[in-house]
Amino acid sequence: MVGTRAAPSTRRVWAARALAVLVDGLQIVTVPAFFGGIVSPLNDALDLAAGIVFVLLLGWHVAFLPTFVTELIPFADIFPTWTAAVLFVTYRKTRPQAS
């Protein structure tokens, strides 16, 4: 079928979630170093690398685009946007089966 893809494995989902928490945690802790100075390009490179890895692990999802753009805005690194996006992408609602 065109346009369908297999759901990511449980291992990939948990790897993406752990990476998202790690990246957001690193950016929160190092906000004074990354804020608007010469180190800011390193922060942007970290966000670009994280976005690429998330797409490789989970596949493309539209939630990654606004997250990446938000990460480029100063002070936005204070919020765990990667974690929120990955949780949004990987959250699966389970509906009860109709009888």
Sequence and secondary structure as in RCSB ss.txt:
>XXXX:A:sequence
MVGTRAAPSTRRVWAARALAVLVDGLQIVTVPAFFGGIVSPLNDALDLAAGIVFVLLLGWHVAFLPTFVTELIPF
ADIFPTWTAAVLFVTYRKTRPQAS
>XXXX:A:secstr
 TT      HHHHHHHHHHHHHHHHHHHHTHHHHSSSTTHHHHHHHHHHHHHHHHHHH   TTHHHHHHHHTSTT
GGGS HHHHHHHHHH         
